[in-house]
């Protein structure tokens, strides 16, 4: 399969989980009707981004895998005949939770899952309170549309995860995301943050000769504690080709369902022109396993 039709859904969420999920199901169906073979959703798409505060009651949003959330998206994937990349709050055991991407095959079966490895702990992003770091490693997930190198949000800042996925044959790098601005930042600082986020992921595309799919949420979500002015999620979801070129990019302030096409054959050609994997000096990379080199 050389040409792959991809759908991305950039959604603004409310506190109504059922409504969020039903709207996603309708949007997935619309993209499937337009020919999408692969659909990618944003990070923690069922609910508001609840990590703005530390609240033990919010663990009630989590569900086991398999469980009610996977049953819902399994049915959606099967009904629409698409490979579906989701991002779920996983309850693994009492007191043990993960931020987990689950990939569904077009027959509704679970093709695989990835537990978010890098967990941030910043103002308004208190994820270490909720999520245990992933323990499944960086391994791509084989599907009927290709081998998908799925990671989640904060993972996108680290080149190592992208490289490990590429070294195991990933054909596409995929990042469900929830990132935005705090209102006290200046306009210049906001622009720098968004451009850095875009640039680092386009860099993963270039360094590995692979397309990248990044899907972010959009809209303003208030801080329940009132300590901040909440997060204005900056959208800007995009698909980039293996030289970092934009194939499509969404707006920073609107919900969007976008259908686009990825030419998987370009990765083969780009890697022939720029054989970065061939020229890696792997015998000199052992120090990368250290926290810091004094």
N, C-alpha and C positions, 0 to 999 in steps of 0.2 A: 504494500500500500504506500504509494508515493505522495499522494495528496490527502490531507486529513482536514475535514471540516470541524472546526472547533467553536463552541459557544461559551461565552463568558457572561456571568450575571453579576452586575454591580448593584447592590440593593441597599436601601435605607431601612433599618429595622425599627420596630416598636417593641413595647413590653409584652405584646400579645404573641406568644410563641406559636400558637396554632395559626394565626394569620400570617406570620412570617413564613412558616413552612408551606402553607397553602399557596401563597403568592409565588414562592420558589417553584413549587410543582407546576403551576400554570406557566411560568416563564420557561422552565425546562421543556415542557410540552411544545410551546411555541417555537423554540429553537430546534427541537427535534423535527417538527413539521417543516422547517426550513432546510433540513438536511444535516443538522449537526450530528456528528458521530461521537464526539467527546464534549462533555459539558463540565465546566469547572466553577465551583462556588467559592465564596469568600470565607474567611476564618470565622468560626463560631457563629454560623449563619442562622441558627435557630432562634437566637435571643438577642437582646442588647448585649453590648460588650460589658460584661458584668465585673470585669477586673479593675474597674475604677476605684472600688472600695474593697475592704476585707470584711466579708460577711458570711458566717458559717451557714446561714440559711440558703445561700445561693448554691450550695452543693446539691440542693434538690433539683437543680436544672440538669444534672448529669444522668446518664443512662448507661447500663452495661452494653457491651458489644459481644455477641448480638443482643439486641433489646428493641425497645419500641422505636428508637430513632432509626436504627438500621433497617427495621421492618418497613418503616415509612419510605425511606429512600431506595430500598431494594425494589419496592413496588413501583416507584416512579421510574427507576432505571429500566425495569422490565417492560412496563407499559409503553415506554417511549423508545425502547431499543437503543439506548445510548450507554456508553461508558461514562460514569458519573463520579467526579471527585468531590467528596464532602469533607466537612471539618466539624467534628463532634466533640462534646464534653463527655469523656469516658469515665464511668465509675468502674474501676477494676475490682475494688474491695472497699470495705468500710475504711474511710480515712485515706484512701489511695486512689488518686484521680489523675487522668492524663488529658492533654490537648491532642486529639487524635484525628488524623486524616484517614478516612475510609474510602476505598475505591471500589465501586460496584461495576461488575461486568454487565453487558447489555441484557443478559438473561436474569439479572437481579441478584446473582450470587456475589459474595464478597471476594474480589480479586486479591485484596491485600489491605494492610493498614500500616500507617507510619505514625509513631508517637513523637511529638515535637521534642527535639533534643535540647535546644537552647531556650531557656526560660528567663524572660526579663523580669526585673524588679525595679521599676522607675515610678515616679509620681504619675498616678492615673493608670499605670500598667502593672498592677500588683499581682503578677501571674505566679510568682513563687508561692504565694499563699494557697493557690488553687491546684497547681499542676506539679506532679512529679516529673523530673526529666525523663525523656524517652529511653527505653532500654532495648529497642529493636534494631538499633544501628541505622546506617544509611544504606538502604537497599532498594533498588527500583522495583516496581510492581509490574509484572507481566500482564498485559490485557490484549484483547483482540485488536486494538488499534495501535499497539506498540508498547514498549517498555517505558513506564512513566516514573521519572525521578521526582517523587512528591516530597516536599518539605513544608514547613509552616512558618510564616511570618518572620519572627526574629532569626530563624535559621537563614533567612535570605541575605543577611549581612556577612555570612561566613563563607569564604571560598572553598574551604575544606569539604563541606558537605556536598556542594555541587560537584567538586572534582571526584569524590568517592562514588557518587551516583554515575557520573560519566564513565569512570573506570570499570563499572559493572554493566555497561551497555545501555544505560538510559538513553532514550531517543528524544525525550523532551524533559525539561526541568519545569516543575509546577510549584507555585507558591500561593496557597490561600492566605489572605492577609487581613489584618485590622490595624491600620495606622493612620494617624491624623495629627492635627495641630491643637495646641492649647492656646487660648485666645490672647494670653499675655505676650506671646512671642511677636516680634516685629514682623512686618511683611517681608523684609529681606531675609530674616532667619527662617521664616516659613518656606520661602522659595528655596533656600539652600537645603533644608531638610528634605523636601520633596525631590529635588534634583539629585541629591545624594542617594536616595532610595532607588530612584530609577536607574541611576548610573551604575550602582554596584551590581544590580541584576543584569543589566545589559553587559556588564563585564563578565559575568558568569557565562553568558551566551558566547561571547567572543573567546574566552579562555578555553572553553570546552567544545566549541563548534557545534552548539546545540540551540534549538529554539527554546525560549522561556515564555511561560504563561504565568502572569501574576494577576490575581483578582482581589481587589480591596473593597471594603464596604464604603459607603458614602453617607453624608448627612450628619447632623449634630446629635450627640447623645449626652444628656446632662449628667453631672456628677451627683449621685444620690446624697452624698455627704455634704455637698455645698462648699467643700474646701477649695475646689477649682471651678472654672467655668465650663467644665466638661470637655469633650473631645469633638472637634470638627473633622470627621474622617475625610481624607482628601481624594478618595476615589482614584482616578488616574490609572485604572486597571489597563494592562497592556499585554500584547503579544509581540515578542521580538524574534527576529530570525537569528541564524547562527553567526552572523557578523555583528550582532547587536542592533541591526536595523529594525525600526518600528514597522510592524505589519499592520497593527491597529492600536489605537489608544483611546480610552474613554475620557470623559470630562472629569473635572475635579469636584463637581457639585450636583450631578444629576444621576438618577437611577438609569441604568442602561443594560439592554440585552444585545450583545454583539455576536454576530456570526462572521467568522473569518476562515481563511484556509492557510494551512501550513504545508509547504513543500518539503517533505522529509528528505528528499534526494539532495537538497541543497547542503545538508550537513555532510554528506559524503564528499561533495565537491569542495566545500570550504576546508574540510580537514585534509584534503589532498594539497590544497594551496598553502595552508598554514598548519603544518604537521606538529602542533604543540605537544601532542602525546608522545610522538617519536623522540622529541628532543629533550624531554624531561630528564634531569640528572637525579634519578631516584636514589642513587647511592649516597647523595649528599643531603637528603631530606630528613634523615633521622631526627635532627634537633627539633623538627616541627612538633614532636610529641611532648616537648617541654612547655611548661606554663610561660616561662620567660628565660632568656639566655643571659645570665649575669656575666 
